[in-house]
Amino acid sequence: MTPNGPTALGSRSEEILAELWRLRERDAPTHGGRLLSYVYDSGRAELDALAGAAAELARPVNGLDPTAFPSIAAMEGDLVRFMRRALGGALRRPFDGGPVVGSVTSGGTESCLLAVKTARDLWRARQQTDDPVRRPMPRIVAPETVHAAFRKAALAFGLEFDGVPCQPDGSVAAADIVSRLGSDVALVVVSAPAYPSGFLDPVGEVAAAAKARGISCHVDACFGGLVLPWWPGLPLWDFRVPGVTSMSADLHKFGYAPKGVSVLLHRGRVRHRAQFFATTRWPGYPVVNPTLLGSRSASPLAAAWAITRRLGDDGFADLTQSCVRSVSAIVAAVQGSREAWSARPGIPGLAIWGSPTGPAVALVADESVPPSEQVDPHHLADEMARLGYRLQHQPGFTQANGVRLPHSVHLTITPVTEGTLAGLITAMRTAADAVRGKPAANPWLELGALKLLGYGSAAVRSRVPGPRVAWLILRVAGAGGSSLPGNMAPLMALVELLPAPVAEALLTELIARVSEP
């Protein structure tokens, strides 16, 4: 479509689109429920069509300037209003810091970055000195399971990331978080829920402690913000909790919009305005940005706006109930049904990690049975891939206190999952039978190659491999050309064993090589 109506494509354009279709054939399937991460499939073709049409109508618009394109301001206002109501911010209470207001961003990472930048700037404004040499470095306090975007934000904006160790089941005690709060804390973050484990962090207790100390408290609901408002049986976790000062929620997740569109909400206009960048100190047009980006596409915004108007609260509630049923079915399939009237065996050797809340489920080996009966989750995921289902590998993580969080596989459960449950559970049983008793991957070839290249056990902790050496190691792991290793379990095991800077160098090289010309 053009502003003047439909336009026929020329033959060369048709050839280009055909080439794009051929490229897309190599991608993981975005619809149908076989990719259980990264994509959020409502299972409703009408929503995809509506999102596509709305995105195309807004395609020429630049989100940089809502005064030139008032449709931007109108759609943003409607989305913020909808999310404010969904996240418990519609009602104002005395002395709560003002109305809940906010902005639309390009995605969860940008929302998290802006939440940290806002809190840092407000913290700096309260300091007694403007001398950066005498001013202490502020801290972000958050559970170790908080999204990695907050580590990125700490690095980008000059804060120290202070991770609070979790229990082996992925939960975190409120007292452990509260014990870290001090005058140098610019922001405390809790997740709703934590992506790796599916746990809902103790929002109420942490927010109350933060409020008492005058510390900003952010609830990262990027993953759950469009599904937890309709999930049954939850404690308060949103703006209804006194002390919650900001929240993030992604509309391109369970809002079913195309990437990337998110909302960052703040309690009070003063806090929201601290998010902005504005300058008149150059000879061009005055620059006023509520986001890190300047020019930005209006297409995801328009798609999200259209979907929220089409679904409303009732539509989101209906889709959420589908997710609730699917999560219950998967948990029952893994653990087995305990009810006498419907007793069913589980999947021996496999377990659910912790007690997930919401549409994220993580699978781990059942360490209550002998190793010969355990199902390693990474081998399970590799076998599932051969059966046509893509689960997300999560390496184990040893925390600062020595407590290890187990390696696992993550499943994002969406409404489309319900229609594919029989095939998914059958594949899980088949894959588990195929790998039961197989020991966790041992990356001895890769570690041996590191030693041959001069990266012995001592050197590897003080040296980070450059692109050439990193690529040699990855070739040993099975990567080649633009392809990833066929089995991810050995690579994940290597990531677990290596010091973080070395593992990060290898993974950087892997992703860089995939798209290198």
C-alpha atoms as one frame of an Amber mdcrd trajectory, in Angstrom:
protein
   0.000   0.000   0.000   0.996   3.622  -0.596  -0.826   6.767   0.569  -2.515
   6.765  -2.856  -3.580   3.115  -2.834  -2.193  -0.314  -3.763   0.842  -0.541
  -5.994   1.753  -3.578  -8.102   5.266  -4.940  -7.616   7.554  -5.207 -10.605
   9.129  -8.500 -11.603  12.480  -7.641 -10.008  10.726  -6.794  -6.742   8.890
 -10.118  -6.883  12.238 -11.887  -7.326  13.659 -10.092  -4.292  10.700 -11.125
  -2.149  11.042 -14.698  -3.370  14.680 -14.607  -2.291  13.614 -13.349   1.128
  11.146 -16.227   1.424  13.996 -18.642   0.688  16.073 -17.041   3.442  13.154
 -17.280   5.846  12.856 -21.028   5.213  15.938 -21.532   7.423  14.387 -19.685
  10.377  12.862 -21.336  13.411   9.057 -21.465  13.022   7.431 -18.355  14.456
   3.930 -19.854  14.510   2.479 -23.206  15.477   3.915 -23.689  18.965   7.161
 -25.510  18.102   9.486 -22.670  19.147   9.081 -22.177  22.891  11.069 -18.943
  23.269  11.569 -15.619  21.490   8.141 -15.564  19.789   4.650 -15.099  21.233
   1.934 -16.710  19.170  -1.651 -15.913  20.115  -2.895 -18.639  17.817  -5.334
 -16.164  16.292  -4.697 -15.347  12.651  -6.969 -12.297  12.901  -4.551 -10.619
  15.336  -1.603 -11.187  13.011  -3.555  -9.707  10.115  -4.681  -6.734  12.202
  -1.135  -6.087  13.436   0.243  -6.272   9.911  -2.338  -3.863   8.508  -1.876
  -1.357  11.347   1.915  -1.552  11.051   1.748  -0.868   7.324  -0.508   2.173
   7.831   2.019   3.667  10.257   5.142   2.587   8.336   6.048   6.037   6.901
   5.634   7.808  10.257   8.638   8.878  12.357   8.129   8.471  16.088  10.719
  11.179  16.735   8.243  14.063  16.749   4.629  13.643  17.928   3.943  17.291
  17.124   4.482  16.551  13.428   2.716  13.194  13.686  -0.054  13.560  16.286
  -1.124   9.956  15.663   2.001   8.956  17.623   0.874  10.915  20.680  -2.677
   9.563  20.429  -1.598   5.916  20.178   1.020   6.283  22.929  -1.554   7.877
  25.207  -4.011   5.050  24.606  -1.351   2.375  25.238  -0.112   4.020  28.422
  -3.706   4.343  29.636  -4.382   0.669  28.917  -1.164  -0.512  30.603  -1.668
   1.805  33.580  -5.029   0.200  34.221  -3.730  -3.346  33.647  -0.805  -2.811
  36.030  -2.838  -1.343  38.870  -1.873   2.280  38.368  -5.223   3.821  37.481
  -6.233   4.681  41.043  -4.380   7.462  42.835  -3.743   7.377  46.548  -2.700
  10.311  48.729   1.044  10.775  49.008   1.856   8.082  46.451   4.002  10.347
  44.279   1.519  11.430  41.636  -0.243   9.784  38.688   1.238   6.832  36.850
   2.517   8.063  33.492   4.994   6.698  30.998   6.330   6.196  27.502   6.399
   3.619  24.736   9.883   2.249  24.000  11.465  -0.026  21.413  11.525  -3.065
  23.681  12.241  -4.478  27.094  15.949  -3.734  27.065  15.335  -0.065  26.335
  12.658   0.086  29.041  15.067  -1.428  31.565  17.899   0.879  30.513  15.671
   3.919  30.889  14.408   2.771  34.286  18.014   2.567  35.486  18.998   5.885
  33.908  16.012   7.601  35.550  16.772   6.174  38.994  20.455   7.045  38.691
  19.714  10.651  37.771  17.244  11.049  40.636  19.773   9.485  43.024  22.475
  11.876  41.818  20.167  14.843  42.343  19.907  13.897  46.040  23.658  13.743
  46.594  25.384  16.448  48.623  28.158  16.976  46.085  28.339  17.534  42.343
  31.961  16.418  42.322  32.002  13.082  40.451  35.297  12.161  42.136  33.807
  12.408  45.645  30.423  10.980  44.701  30.162   7.204  45.339  29.244   4.857
  42.520  25.552   4.003  42.915  24.385   0.404  43.047  21.588  -1.595  41.449
  20.396  -4.313  43.826  18.567  -7.218  42.203  18.297 -11.013  42.412  20.801
 -12.906  40.296  17.865 -14.099  38.167  16.966 -10.552  37.075  17.183  -9.980
  33.323  20.659  -9.360  31.917  19.464  -5.984  30.596  20.069  -4.580  34.078
  23.701  -5.657  33.947  23.937  -3.910  30.586  22.347  -0.806  32.101  24.819
  -0.804  34.996  27.702  -0.954  32.544  26.234   1.731  30.298  25.283   4.227
  33.014  28.081   3.791  35.528  26.459   1.799  38.320  27.603  -1.255  40.215
  25.411  -4.312  39.749  24.927  -5.983  43.135  23.377  -9.408  42.527  21.563
 -11.096  45.406  22.059 -14.886  45.419  18.970 -17.040  45.022  18.080 -20.386
  46.509  18.816 -23.513  44.414  15.140 -23.562  43.363  15.473 -20.065  41.857
  13.559 -18.226  44.575  14.984 -15.268  46.465  14.281 -14.220  50.056  13.036
 -10.675  50.552  15.276 -10.337  53.608  18.348 -11.073  51.501  17.458  -8.256
  49.108  16.524  -5.814  51.869  19.823  -6.457  53.676  21.659  -4.991  50.673
  19.780  -1.684  50.652  21.792   1.371  51.656  22.236   5.043  50.876  24.305
   4.247  47.764  21.501   2.194  46.165  19.915   4.032  43.259  17.509   1.254
  42.319  16.266  -2.097  43.551  14.731  -4.391  40.933  12.362  -7.336  41.300
  10.917  -9.476  38.508   7.349 -10.436  37.669   8.261 -13.160  36.945  11.992
 -13.927  36.608  12.576 -15.218  33.083  15.010 -18.092  33.873  12.942 -19.695
  36.624   9.403 -18.328  36.272   9.424 -17.214  39.927   7.501 -14.132  41.019
   9.919 -12.185  43.221   8.732 -10.865  46.648   7.566  -7.495  45.335   5.528
  -6.415  48.377   8.232  -6.827  51.001  11.006  -5.366  48.864   8.950  -2.355
  47.725   7.925  -1.578  51.313  11.553  -1.631  52.454  12.616   0.523  49.508
   9.874   3.054  50.239  10.937   3.291  53.892  14.501   4.058  52.769  13.604
   6.437  49.948  14.964   4.069  47.264  13.468   3.648  43.812  11.897   0.230
  43.209  11.374  -1.127  39.700   9.219  -4.150  38.846  10.468  -5.740  35.650
   7.307  -7.165  34.112   8.673  -7.149  30.571   7.853 -10.851  30.361   4.705
 -11.038  32.485   3.156  -7.586  32.193   0.504  -8.598  29.634  -0.358 -11.945
  31.211   0.041 -11.750  35.012  -2.759  -9.141  35.399  -5.174 -11.960  34.460
  -3.306 -14.877  36.086  -5.241 -16.336  39.045  -4.142 -16.493  42.661  -1.231
 -14.038  42.738  -0.190 -11.721  45.574  -0.070  -8.021  44.753   2.929  -7.321
  42.525   2.175  -4.129  40.550   1.444  -0.427  41.182  -1.088  -1.409  43.841
   1.953  -2.125  46.016   3.143   1.026  47.855   6.766   1.698  47.060   6.746
   0.492  43.454   8.036   3.505  41.543   8.345   2.131  37.988   7.340  -0.865
  35.878   8.208  -2.200  32.434   6.005  -4.425  30.258   6.587  -5.641  26.707
   3.750  -5.449  24.228   5.726  -7.582  21.763   5.566 -10.510  24.184   2.141
 -11.378  25.563   0.724  -8.284  23.889   1.246 -10.239  20.623   2.565  -7.208
  18.721   5.537  -7.420  16.338   9.003  -6.598  17.708   9.734  -4.174  19.217
   7.394  -2.264  21.485   7.358  -1.956  25.265   5.996   0.429  27.868   7.868
   1.996  30.788   5.596   3.452  33.467   6.597   5.712  36.374   4.792   6.766
  39.505   4.711  10.561  39.199   5.509  13.110  36.510   8.788  14.215  38.104
  10.153  10.687  37.819   8.890  10.318  34.260  10.470  13.593  33.129  13.837
  12.425  34.491  13.698   9.734  31.808  13.894  12.347  29.024  16.863  13.732
  27.144  16.428  17.304  25.934  18.879  19.817  24.511  18.885  23.145  22.702
  22.696  23.269  22.779  23.327  22.795  19.101  22.376  24.786  15.977  19.773
  22.322  14.758  16.223  21.616  15.847  15.536  21.285  19.596  15.934  17.626
  20.518  13.515  16.129  23.050  13.621  12.334  23.392  11.747  10.260  25.967
  13.700   7.236  24.729  17.277   6.305  23.888  16.357   6.253  20.217  15.625
   9.391  18.245  13.951   8.414  15.001  11.956   5.249  15.551   9.438   3.209
  13.668   5.773   3.763  14.457   4.798   0.370  13.027   5.178  -1.721  16.229
   3.415   1.020  18.199   0.466   1.014  15.778   0.265  -2.787  15.830   0.274
  -2.889  19.643  -2.334  -0.133  19.795  -4.607  -2.025  17.390  -4.261  -5.339
  19.253  -5.011  -3.873  22.681  -8.106  -2.184  21.279  -9.216  -5.410  19.624
  -8.661  -7.651  22.658  -9.380  -5.424  25.646  -9.342  -6.909  29.137 -11.679
  -9.768  28.236  -9.577 -10.847  25.263  -6.333 -10.823  27.230  -8.026 -12.719
  30.070  -9.202 -15.389  27.642  -5.745 -15.836  26.104  -4.165 -15.926  29.553
  -6.471 -18.739  30.668  -5.207 -20.783  27.732  -1.662 -20.295  29.032  -2.757
 -21.258  32.571  -4.234 -24.523  31.299  -1.132 -25.339  29.262   1.261 -24.674
  32.141  -0.816 -26.906  34.426  -0.813 -29.676  31.823   2.959 -29.509  31.271
   3.720 -29.476  34.994   1.398 -32.450  35.494   2.995 -34.300  32.573   6.501
 -33.858  34.012   5.688 -34.394  37.677   2.833 -36.847  37.231  -0.710 -36.375
  38.429  -1.221 -37.031  42.127  -5.038 -37.197  42.110  -6.322 -40.731  42.582
  -9.096 -40.222  40.055  -6.672 -39.187  37.332  -3.322 -40.558  38.446  -0.804
 -40.453  35.601   2.935 -41.153  35.547   5.313 -38.275  35.081   8.526 -38.241
  33.048  11.081 -40.135  35.153  14.356 -38.315  35.701  12.976 -34.900  34.725
  11.689 -32.184  37.060  10.198 -28.700  37.071  12.630 -26.106  38.415  11.104
 -24.542  41.523   7.524 -23.296  41.547   6.946 -21.152  38.457   4.287 -18.443
  38.418   3.057 -17.437  35.000   3.834 -18.668  31.499   7.505 -19.661  31.972
   8.490 -23.228  32.850  12.063 -24.462  33.294  13.038 -28.145  33.236  15.962
 -29.630  35.196  17.327 -33.073  35.927  15.628 -34.786  38.846  18.519 -35.111
  41.272  16.420 -37.149  43.708  16.962 -40.227  41.549  20.259 -41.974  40.667
  22.288 -40.477  37.781  21.465 -43.497  35.630  17.807 -42.447  35.768  18.238
 -38.690  35.353  17.341 -36.746  32.206  19.863 -34.020  31.440  17.839 -31.003
  30.262  20.354 -29.887  27.630  20.490 -33.332  26.028  16.696 -33.311  26.198
  16.559 -29.986  24.339  18.960 -31.206  21.652  16.837 -34.324  21.143  13.656
 -32.233  21.100  15.158 -30.122  18.311  15.538 -33.267  16.221  11.855 -33.937
  16.854  10.935 -30.438  15.637  10.581 -28.575  18.961  12.966 -25.801  20.007
  13.538 -25.282  23.727  15.949 -22.685  25.130  19.152 -23.906  26.797  20.071
 -22.140  30.062  23.561 -22.856  31.466  24.058 -23.452  35.158  25.196 -20.486
  37.193  27.391 -20.472  40.286  26.577 -17.436  42.437  28.953 -15.376  44.533
  28.039 -17.345  47.665  28.881 -20.623  45.941  25.270 -21.771  45.554  24.757
 -23.164  42.072  21.606 -22.668  40.047  21.171 -25.772  37.879  21.440 -25.852
  34.117  17.966 -26.026  32.630  15.828 -25.536  29.565  13.250 -22.763  29.329
   9.782 -23.058  27.815   7.706 -19.969  27.081   4.062 -21.025  27.073   1.766
 -19.048  24.759  -1.908 -19.447  23.827  -1.028 -21.515  20.760   0.617 -24.116
  23.033  -2.749 -25.469  24.137  -3.534 -26.773  20.662  -0.156 -28.522  20.410
   0.031 -30.017  23.920  -0.406 -33.641  22.885   2.452 -33.479  20.376   4.693
 -31.460  22.701   4.261 -33.807  25.676   4.696 -36.880  23.480   7.928 -35.405
  22.112   9.132 -34.654  25.649   8.538 -38.259  26.684  10.231 -39.613  23.555
  13.240 -37.304  23.967  13.551 -38.115  27.672  13.557 -41.849  26.931  16.297
 -41.304  24.343  18.698 -39.451  26.678  17.820 -40.847  30.124  21.010 -41.707
  32.015  23.258 -39.884  29.540  25.783 -37.845  31.564  25.854 -34.081  31.231
  27.995 -32.888  28.330  31.736 -32.809  28.952  33.478 -30.285  26.659  36.852
 -32.008  26.949  37.748 -31.374  23.302  37.166 -27.635  23.608  39.023 -27.398
  26.915  41.896 -29.386  25.427  42.046 -27.057  22.456  42.224 -24.074  24.811
  45.214 -25.637  26.573  46.974 -26.412  23.275  46.557 -22.777  22.266  48.210
 -21.619  25.492  45.067 -21.049  27.525  45.748 -23.419  30.415  43.794 -23.448
  33.650  45.839 -20.550  35.043  46.174 -18.518  31.855  42.520 -18.803  30.943
  41.603 -16.763  34.002  43.841 -13.880  33.056  43.622 -13.946  29.253  40.616
 -13.466  27.037  40.920 -15.021  23.559  40.712 -12.748  20.550  38.572 -13.445
  17.496  40.967 -15.952  15.864  41.450 -18.181  18.918  37.796 -17.911  19.931
  36.725 -19.066  16.477  39.135 -22.017  16.563  37.554 -23.171  19.820  34.077
 -22.756  18.375  35.054 -24.811  15.342  36.049 -27.600  17.702  32.602 -27.216
  19.309  30.957 -27.810  15.937  30.312 -24.296  14.633  31.232 -23.569  11.048
  30.532 -20.959   8.419  27.276 -19.284   9.383  25.924 -22.269  11.305  25.603
 -22.933  15.012  26.762 -26.191  16.581  24.368 -29.067  15.887  24.177 -29.931
  19.583  24.129 -27.051  22.021  24.739 -29.130  25.171  28.567 -29.201  24.807
  28.697 -25.454  24.155  26.521 -24.744  27.201  28.740 -26.999  29.325  31.773
 -25.050  28.125  30.057 -21.784  29.054  29.456 -23.144  32.557  33.072 -24.228
  33.082  34.924 -21.205  31.696  35.442 -17.893  33.515  32.734 -15.459  32.434
  35.025 -13.143  30.360  36.316 -16.110  28.334  32.857 -17.611  27.809  31.524
 -14.199  26.796  34.337 -13.796  24.255  33.446 -17.145  22.684  29.743 -16.343
  22.498  30.460 -12.879  21.091  32.545 -14.472  18.367  29.841 -17.027  17.627
  27.130 -14.418  17.084  29.481 -12.079  15.210  30.538 -14.846  12.810  26.951
 -15.862  12.083  26.259 -12.555  10.324  29.782 -11.736   9.129  29.912 -11.272
   5.323
